[in-house]
Each structure stands twice: as C-alpha cells, then as structure tokens.
C-alpha cells in the first residue's frame, strides 16, 4: 500500500503463496498538487528522512516528486510483469469518485466478499483508521469518509506545477488512462470559463 516501499510487494509476491498486490496509481498532477500545497503552506518537503522548507527550491521539489512518481510506477510495472495475474491496478480517481463500483470490482477480481464494505460506502459511512505505519494527514484522523468533492473545492493547480509534473511523467501516463490535457474541471464549466477548441 506504499509507493515508497515497493520492495514489500515484491517480497510478498515471491515468498508468500497466494499473495495479490493492488497497484494504486494516481494522476501525477494530483500527486504533485498535494506536495505543492504543503510547500505553499510552509510545511516543507520530506526527502531521505529530512524536512526541507526552502520555498525557492519548490520547483526542484515538485520535479523530484514527479520523477519519484515515474520511477515508482516503472518499478510497479516490473513487479506486475514478474508476477502475471497477481497485481491488480486501481486508479485513485476511480476509487475516489466511484468507491462502491471500484470496491465491488476489487472484490470480484480478488475473490473476496467485500459486499459489506461496498454497502457501507453506498451509505457514506465512516471507516475507522486503524493500522498504519506512515502516510498523509488521514493517519491522524479517527474516522475517514470518501468525499470526491473535497479535491474539487481546492484551488486550481498553478500551470508551472502541472507542467513540471508532465515533464518526466508523460510517457507512462497514457498507460493508466491519464490525458496530457485533461478536460476543464466541472466547476470551471459551470462558471462559463471553459474554453472551446
């Protein structure tokens, strides 16, 4: 469950029979957006167990995060290649926007009874945050709920950040169904600001 420790997936696939791995992939612009807003809020960037807060270095950190996305997903592809049929890919955006359908599909693909989870998702029930080692801010929450609108309420990503994300990542993005030029957001369309071509 951690892009930072793909070796765990490889170890489990090699030495624990019956292991299946879920490769959760996210649009790199979403990944760097999370970092960009942390940098803008003065929280800094963690790299090799150190925190850096130099705002002038923000473009370097954003580019480093994008390279990390590319390398991590290339390693995930190699792991999937080494274990055919044992790695399932899930797009973060599908899980965020259509959690019931995505969890139902996962249950079917894995042969696991996840109907109770899908039912709770359909009621917008909260899920207790239990075991975790690291991760983002939700590890400090007691309950987490799927809220697809949360990201849509955030400010638009500056163009230079999106461009830096695309720079190293564009070759692999189509494999996961990510377009280089995403359609305008729903909020921009509603405000009449969407451009037509």
Secondary structure, DSSP 8 states (H G I E B T S, - for coil): --TT-HHHHHHHHHHSTT--EEEEE--HHHHHHHHHHHHHTT--EEETTEEE--GGGHHHHHHHHHHHHHHHHHHHHHHHHHSTTSEEEEEHHHHHH-HHHHHHHHHHHHT---HHHHHHHHTT--EE----SS-SGGGG-SEE---THHHHTS----HHHHHHHHHHHHHHHGGGT--SS----HHHHHTT-----
